[in-house]
Amino acid sequence: MPSALAHYESFLVNNVSTISTVESTLRSVTWILPGRFKDAELASEALSALLNVMSIYHDTLLAKVVKSDSKYKPIIPAPVHTRYTRAWCEKDARYKWAARALEVLKFVELLVEMGLRRTVAQKTRWRGVILIEVIKSLLRLLLLRITRQPLLSPPIPERDFDPSVLPPASDTSSPTLVGSSPLPSLPSTPEHLRNNHIALPPHPLLVQPPPSQSPLPVEDYLLPKALTSSSVKTPTALLRPLSSPKDWLAEILYSIRPLIYVTLLSRDRTTNRPLIVALALEFVSRYLRRIPASSSILERSEYARRDRDILWYLLRGSIWETWTRYEI
């Protein structure tokens, strides 16, 4: 098995552009599987989970390729989220493995639940779901303890470039191709034919209109190119540490909220109590969290994502059954 894995890594490193091809092919298959045969939904979810896990694995390989290639210079600077998470993965091995384990659990949890639903009793299935949420909550609390900063989602760096633009590892230029055989120049125009062509004036419809009289202000041109405070900070300092007990309580409530919801749902599936408690914890965490500074781009984007995720409650439980479904 290690030999096969080594051959697979060697093949991908030497053919970096094939990573996108492999992933896009698997992603296309997941769209055509459902409804084709019995348990096609389970097979589609298994393939989707495999694709997501392979993407994490491919990202580690791409990071090695980029790190080993001293000539690679990204055209666009890395996003602040990638800078922050990559810095923590390189700084602390506990953060790297906890973040990867948390992402893998997110990718396979639905597949595990579908498998448990087909093989074991309902009580055992709920125990398995609660166990997954316990592990996820512990991993979030571990990340919170390591960084002492608000949690980000996802906690690992995302792919911020196209693998096809990277040169293969074995791509080396041959020194014999430089300066050995110059390209032949095109034959010049004879002297007696150079002045025989008189250019006609261009048609007014084909002439490019003159530029507007109001040129672009200098400020509008320079501001997008100016460095911000996030550009000069060290990556691990892009988020302020949690300082007050309210900040810690807000992050802890946000981390254990899914576990509380699943635990209540396993005991009471007939009332709205689990959904109301989860939604209440969501708003309490939102009320207790601190107000980010205007210059903290990463923290503001994370809190904006959490606020958008509240809209998913419209598709849950009794809210979906009694209101959202009929409104849609």
N, C-alpha and C positions, 0 to 999 in steps of 0.2 A: 504493500500500500504506500509506504513512503516513497518508493521508487516511482510509482505511477504519479504521485503528487508532484514529485520533483520534475518529471517529464512534462506534466501539465503546466507547471510554473515556467519552465524553460520555454515551452512553446508560446505561452502568452507574452513573456518578456521579449522574445525575439519577434513576435508578431502582435505588437500592442494594439493595432487597429482592429484586430479580431475580437477584442473584448466587447466592443459595442455591437458587433454582429452577433455574437453568441447571446448577449442579453436581449437584444431586440427580437431574435428568433424565438427564444423562450417566452418572451412577453406576448408575442403574437399567438403562440400556441394556447396560452391561458384564455384567450378570448374565444377560441373556437371549440374548446372542450365541453363547456357546460351543455347538458342536454343531449350529448351524442350517445351516451351509453349509461349503464347503471353505475351509480356512484361517480358520475363524471364531475360533480361539484367538488367531491373530496379530492379527486385527482387534480382538478384545476387549482384548488387551494394549496395542495402539496407542491405543485409546480411553481406557483406564485411565491410560496415561502422559500423554496429552493432558489429561485431567482433573486430574491432579496438578500438571502444569506450569501449567495455567490457574489452579489454586488459589493457587500462589505469586504469579502475576501479579495475581489479584484481591486478595490480601492487601496488595500494594503500593498498589493503588488505595484500599482501605479505610483504610490508614494515612494516605493523603493526605486523605481525607474527614474522618477523625477529627481530624487535625492542623489542618485549616482551619476546623472547626466549634468555635468557642470555647464554645458552650453545652453541648456534649456532656460529660457527667460520668459515668464508669462507676459502676455500682452496686456492683460487686465489684472490689476492687483487682486489678491485673494480677498474674499468677503470677510467681514469682521467675525462672523460666526465660525468660519473655517480657521481663521487665525487663532481664535480663542480655544476651540476644541482641540486643534492640532497641537497647540502649545502644551495643554494639559496632558494629552496622550503621550507626548515626548517627555514631559517632566515627571510624571508619576505613573508607574506601571499599574498600580491599583486602580487608578482612574481609567486607564486604557481598557483593562479587562472587564471592569465593572460596567463601563459604558457599552462595550461590545456585547456583553452578556444581556444587558437590558434591551438592546436593539434586537438581538436574536429572539428573545422571549416575545417581544412585540410582534415579530414576524410569524412565529410558529404557534402563538397561543390559540388562534382560531382553528388551526389545523388540529391541535391537540384536543380542543373541545369537541370538534366534529368527530374525531376518532373515539373519544370517550362516550359520546352520545350513541354511537353505533355498537359499542362493545360491552359497556358496563351499565350498572343500574343508575338511576337518577341521583341517588344519595352519594354514590361514589363519584359520579361526574361532578357534582358540586364541590366535593372535597378537592378534586383535582384542580378545578378552576380557582378555588380559594388558595390552594398551595401556590399556583402561579402568581397570583396577586401578592401573596406574602413575599415571595422572592423578589418581585419587582419593587415592592415598597422598601425592602431592605437594601436593594441596590441603589434606589434613589436616595435613601438616607445616608448610605455610604458615600455617594458622590457629593452630597451636601456637606458631610463632615470633612471630606478631603479638600474641597474648594472653599468652603465657608462663603459661598456666593450663590446667588439664585440659580436654580437649575435651568438648563436649556434643553430644548427638544428640536432635533435629536442631539444627544450628548457627544456624538462622534462627528468628525469633519465630513462634510458632504463633498462629492466630486464637483470640482469647480472648473473643469476643462474637458475637452473632447479627447478621448484616447487616440483618435485617428490623427491628431495633429502632432503626436509625439513620434519621433523617429525610432525605428526598431533598434534594439541594443546592438545588433550585429551590423548596423549600417555605418560603415566607415568609408571615408573618401580615399580613393587611390591617388598617391602622389604622382603617378605617371600620367594622370589625366590633366594635370595643371601645367600649362606652358609648353607641352610637348608638341602639340599639333594645333596651331591657331586656325580658327575658322576662316575659310576663304571669304574675302570681301566681294561684294556685289560689283559687277562691272560698272564703271562710271559712264555717264552720258557723254557721247561725243561732242566736241566743241561746236560742230556745225548744226547740232540739234538743240542746243541749250536754250536759245532765244526764239525758237519757232513757235512756242506756246504762249499765248496771251490769255491770262485768266480772266474770265467773265466776272462782272460784279455779282455777288450773291443775291438771291431773291430775298425781299424783305421778310417773307414768312419763315425763311430758314435761318435768319439771323437771330442769335441769342439776345433777348432783351437786355438793355443796360441795367446795371445794378441800381437798386433803390437809392434814393438820395439820403435816407436815414441809415447810416452804417450801424453795425452792431456795437453797442456800448462796450467799452473796454472792460467794465466790471462784469458784464454778462459772459465775456469770454474767459476772464481770469478766475472767476469764482469756482467753476467746476474743476479747475486744475489746481486749486489751492489745497494745501494740506490741512486736514482737520485734526482735532485733538485725538481722535481715534487712530489716525495714521501714525502718530509719533509715540503712542503709548506702547508699553510692552504688552504682548498678547494676554497674559494672565491678569493684567490690570484693567482690561476693558470693562469688567464688571466690578462694582464696589463691593467689598465684603459686607456680610450681614452684621449689623452692629447692635441693634436693639432687640429686646425679647419679642417685640411685635413682628419684626422681620423674620426671625426664626420660626415663630408660631405660624406665620402665613405660609412659609415654605413647607413646614412639616405637615400642615393640614392639606396642602395641595398634593403632597407626596403620598399620603395615606388615604386620600379620598376614594380612589377606586377600590381599595381593599374594604373600606367600610361599606361601600355601596354593594359589592358582591356578597359580603357576609350577611347584610340585611336582606338582600334579594334571595339568598338561599333559604332563609327562614320564613320569609313572608313574601309570597309572589301574588297575593290576591289584593293587596292594598297599595296605596301610593306612598306609603311611608319610606321605603328605600329611595325612591326618586326624590322625594321632598328633602330628605336628609342630605343626599348627595348635592342637590342644588343649593341647599343652605350652606353647606361647607364650602362650595365654590364661591358664593358671595361673601362669606366671612373671610376667606383667604384673600379675596380681592379687596375687601375693605381694610384688612390689616396690613397689606403689603405697602411698601414705601412708594413715594412718588419719584420716579427716576428723573435725573437731571436732563435738561434739554440736549446736552452734548453726549449723553449715554445712548448711542444708537442701538447697541445690542440689547440692552435691557428694555428699552422702549419697544423694540420689535418683538421681544419675547412676551411681554405683557399684552401687546396687541394680539398676538397669536392666541394666548389664553382667553382673551375676551371673545375672539371669534369662535373658539371651541365651545363656548356656552350655547351657541346656536344649535349644536348637535342634540341638546336636550329636547328640541322640538320633534326629534325623530325617535324618542325613547318612550317606552311604556305607555302609560295612560294618556300622556300628552299627545302621542301619535294616534292612539286609538280614538280619542274623544274629540280632538280638535284639528291637528295638523293634516291628517289624512283627508278630512272633509273639506278643508280650506284649499288644499292643493287640487 
